[in-house]
Amino acid sequence: MAERFSFSIAATDGKARTGKISMLRGEIRTPAFMPVGTAATVKAMKPETVRATGADIILGNTYHLMLRPGAERVARLGGLHKFMNWDRPILTDSGGYQVMSLSELTKLSENGVEFQSHLDGSRHMLTPERSMEIQRLLGSDIVMAFDECTKNGATREEAQASMERSMRWAKRSRDGFDSGEEHASRAALFGIQQGSLDKEMRAASAEALIEIGFDGYAIGGLAVGEGQEAMFEVLDYAPDQLPADKPRYLMGVGKPDDLVGAVARGVDMFDCVLPSRSGRNGQAFTAQGALNIRNAKFAEDLAPLDESCECSVCKNHSRAYLHHLIRAKEILGAMLMTEHNIAYYQSLMAGMRAAIAEGRFANFAEDFSRNYLGGSEAD
């Protein structure tokens, strides 16, 4: 019988870890990158193509799905997995971040957040209990606790109040999740550490979450404009404040060099819209750095995006063709660029997993920095 949720670490190298999460819908190899399927789709990709790149799990957005097509409708149609034809694990975020970043006229209270839809102006209330209910209706495998993402630049008092509110909401999320007995028996719940850039605040948050008890722990409130240096300073201590025997998930991160730096600091899971969004806009990630395929110098370049890449895009299409598609705003351009970027991210994760297992992660990170950061275009 497959397990509801378990996490095992196969090898460590410094702080870097490799292992796997086992769930009813399959195993997730860690470190893992989760492509973002905002509205029940990884934009410009078919589910089977996402899987073929090596993705073990994808992410869905509670906020977007609750507004359209609606969580109750998805439930009536058999749940998110059936709806989008993805039979492996799905992690859903809680909706808290999108409520704050996308909505107009939000009203924050101890109960939750009242907000106006960015789609049609309709008013909604999102509470920890409602967030758990929506994620249950979607049939999520990994449910995220409802939290308030502390804004970058918040004062210490604001950050403290925000973190403490998130911890109270974490307890309500735990209770709400546990009340969905059938779903709770096959899904997992992750808590989210907050505390801005403050070590003591982060420690207090971690302590509160551990007392409540979660299957995994996310590091929230980073990649919100503080810059990589400040983010890495937090990651120098934040993962160590969380249980070593549970997965650690850095939310909303990030660029390839962010991922390598975070894995070196003990992070196991990531998600980010960057590979898909950048692909649609003509940016490709390669082992030699990021390149802008719109540039005129690629108009007659017959080389693949990345000589070292094994993806079907690099095997079958030239930079010249991709340059043409993106400049002509052809839909196929967005599809092929996104597929390559997601494949590159999965290849990067696979490379890190192998390097950790073989005890050569420091060399891997050094080679990556020399090739990727040394090769990135200024534009």
Backbone hydrogen bonds, N-H to C=O, Kabsch-Sander energy under -0.5 kcal/mol:
donor,donor_aa,acceptor,acceptor_aa,energy
6,S,22,S,-1.5
8,S,20,K,-2.5
10,A,8,S,-0.6
10,A,18,T,-2.1
11,A,18,T,-1.9
13,D,16,A,-2.6
15,K,264,A,-0.6
16,A,13,D,-1.5
18,T,11,A,-2.5
19,G,30,T,-1.6
20,K,8,S,-2.3
21,I,28,I,-2.6
22,S,6,S,-2.7
23,M,21,I,-0.5
23,M,26,G,-1.5
24,L,4,R,-0.6
26,G,23,M,-1.7
28,I,21,I,-2.8
29,R,27,E,-0.5
30,T,19,G,-2.4
32,A,268,D,-2.7
34,M,32,A,-0.5
34,M,270,F,-2.9
36,V,272,C,-0.6
37,G,35,P,-0.6
37,G,59,L,-3.5
38,T,36,V,-0.7
39,A,41,T,-0.6
40,A,37,G,-1.4
43,K,41,T,-0.9
45,M,42,V,-2.1
49,T,46,K,-0.7
50,V,46,K,-2.1
51,R,47,P,-2.3
52,A,48,E,-1.8
53,T,49,T,-1.1
53,T,50,V,-0.7
54,G,51,R,-1.9
55,A,50,V,-1.3
58,I,89,P,-1.4
59,L,35,P,-2.3
60,G,91,L,-2.6
61,N,37,G,-0.6
61,N,38,T,-1.5
62,T,60,G,-0.7
65,L,61,N,-2.4
66,M,62,T,-2.3
67,L,63,Y,-1.3
68,R,64,H,-2.3
70,G,65,L,-2.3
74,V,70,G,-2.2
75,A,71,A,-2.4
76,R,72,E,-2.3
77,L,73,R,-1.7
78,G,75,A,-1.7
79,G,74,V,-2.7
80,L,138,L,-3.0
83,F,79,G,-2.5
84,M,80,L,-2.4
85,N,81,H,-0.9
86,W,81,H,-2.2
91,L,58,I,-2.6
92,T,142,I,-2.4
93,D,60,G,-1.9
99,V,95,G,-2.2
100,M,96,G,-1.6
101,S,97,Y,-2.2
102,L,98,Q,-3.1
103,S,98,Q,-0.8
103,S,99,V,-0.9
104,E,116,Q,-1.1
107,K,114,E,-2.9
109,S,112,G,-2.7
113,V,126,L,-2.9
114,E,107,K,-2.6
115,F,124,H,-2.8
116,Q,104,E,-1.6
117,S,122,S,-3.3
121,G,117,S,-1.4
124,H,115,F,-2.8
126,L,113,V,-2.9
127,T,125,M,-0.6
131,S,127,T,-2.7
132,M,128,P,-2.1
133,E,129,E,-2.1
134,I,130,R,-2.8
135,Q,131,S,-2.3
136,R,132,M,-1.9
137,L,133,E,-2.6
138,L,134,I,-2.2
139,G,135,Q,-0.9
140,S,135,Q,-2.3
141,D,90,I,-2.2
142,I,90,I,-1.9
143,V,141,D,-0.6
143,V,188,A,-3.2
144,M,92,T,-1.1
145,A,190,F,-2.4
149,C,147,D,-0.6
150,T,148,E,-0.8
154,A,151,K,-1.6
159,A,155,T,-2.9
160,Q,156,R,-2.5
161,A,157,E,-2.4
162,S,158,E,-2.5
163,M,159,A,-2.6
164,E,160,Q,-2.5
165,R,161,A,-2.2
166,S,162,S,-2.4
167,M,163,M,-1.9
168,R,164,E,-1.8
169,W,165,R,-2.6
170,A,166,S,-1.9
171,K,167,M,-1.6
172,R,168,R,-1.8
173,S,169,W,-2.6
174,R,170,A,-2.4
175,D,171,K,-2.3
176,G,172,R,-2.6
177,F,173,S,-3.0
178,D,174,R,-2.5
179,S,175,D,-1.3
180,G,176,G,-0.5
180,G,177,F,-1.4
181,E,179,S,-1.5
184,A,180,G,-3.6
185,S,181,E,-1.5
186,R,183,H,-1.7
187,A,183,H,-1.3
188,A,141,D,-2.9
190,F,143,V,-2.7
191,G,216,G,-1.9
193,Q,191,G,-0.5
193,Q,218,A,-3.4
198,D,195,G,-2.1
199,K,197,L,-0.5
202,R,198,D,-2.3
203,A,199,K,-2.2
204,A,200,E,-2.2
205,S,201,M,-2.3
206,A,202,R,-2.7
207,E,203,A,-2.4
208,A,204,A,-2.0
209,L,205,S,-2.4
210,I,206,A,-2.7
211,E,207,E,-1.9
212,I,208,A,-1.6
213,G,209,L,-3.0
215,D,189,L,-2.5
216,G,189,L,-0.9
217,Y,247,P,-2.5
218,A,191,G,-3.4
219,I,249,Y,-3.1
220,G,193,Q,-2.4
220,G,218,A,-0.7
231,M,227,G,-2.2
232,F,228,Q,-3.0
233,E,229,E,-1.8
234,V,230,A,-1.7
235,L,231,M,-2.4
236,D,232,F,-1.2
237,Y,234,V,-1.6
238,A,234,V,-3.3
241,Q,237,Y,-0.9
241,Q,238,A,-1.3
242,L,238,A,-0.5
242,L,239,P,-1.4
246,K,243,P,-1.2
249,Y,217,Y,-2.2
250,L,248,R,-0.5
250,L,269,M,-2.5
251,M,219,I,-1.6
251,M,249,Y,-0.7
253,V,250,L,-0.8
253,V,271,D,-0.5
258,D,255,K,-0.7
259,L,255,K,-2.0
260,V,256,P,-2.1
261,G,257,D,-1.9
262,A,258,D,-2.4
263,V,259,L,-2.7
264,A,260,V,-2.0
265,R,261,G,-0.5
265,R,262,A,-0.8
266,G,263,V,-1.9
267,V,262,A,-1.8
268,D,248,R,-2.5
269,M,248,R,-1.8
270,F,32,A,-1.7
271,D,250,L,-0.7
271,D,253,V,-0.6
272,C,34,M,-0.8
277,R,273,V,-3.1
278,S,274,L,-2.9
279,G,275,P,-1.4
280,R,276,S,-2.1
281,N,277,R,-1.3
282,G,279,G,-1.7
283,Q,278,S,-3.0
284,A,282,G,-0.5
284,A,291,L,-2.9
286,T,289,G,-0.9
289,G,286,T,-2.0
291,L,284,A,-2.7
293,I,282,G,-2.6
293,I,291,L,-0.8
295,N,292,N,-1.9
298,F,295,N,-2.1
299,A,296,A,-1.9
301,D,298,F,-1.4
302,L,300,E,-0.7
309,C,306,D,-1.8
315,K,311,C,-1.7
316,N,312,S,-1.5
317,H,313,V,-2.3
319,R,303,A,-2.7
320,A,301,D,-2.5
322,L,318,S,-2.2
323,H,319,R,-2.9
324,H,320,A,-2.2
325,L,321,Y,-2.6
326,I,322,L,-2.6
327,R,323,H,-2.4
328,A,324,H,-2.3
329,K,326,I,-1.1
330,E,325,L,-2.7
333,G,330,E,-1.1
334,A,330,E,-1.0
335,M,331,I,-2.0
336,L,332,L,-2.8
337,M,333,G,-2.4
338,T,334,A,-2.1
339,E,335,M,-2.4
340,H,336,L,-2.3
341,N,337,M,-2.3
342,I,338,T,-2.8
343,A,339,E,-2.3
344,Y,340,H,-2.8
345,Y,341,N,-2.4
346,Q,342,I,-2.3
347,S,343,A,-2.4
348,L,344,Y,-2.5
349,M,345,Y,-2.1
350,A,346,Q,-2.4
351,G,347,S,-2.4
352,M,348,L,-2.0
353,R,349,M,-2.7
354,A,350,A,-2.3
355,A,351,G,-2.2
356,I,352,M,-2.5
357,A,353,R,-2.2
358,E,354,A,-1.8
359,G,356,I,-1.4
360,R,355,A,-2.9
364,F,360,R,-2.2
365,A,361,F,-3.0
366,E,362,A,-2.0
367,D,363,N,-2.8
368,F,364,F,-2.8
369,S,365,A,-2.4
370,R,366,E,-2.2
371,N,367,D,-2.5
372,Y,368,F,-3.5
373,L,368,F,-0.6
373,L,369,S,-0.9
374,G,369,S,-1.0
375,G,371,N,-0.8
376,S,372,Y,-1.2
377,E,290,A,-1.8
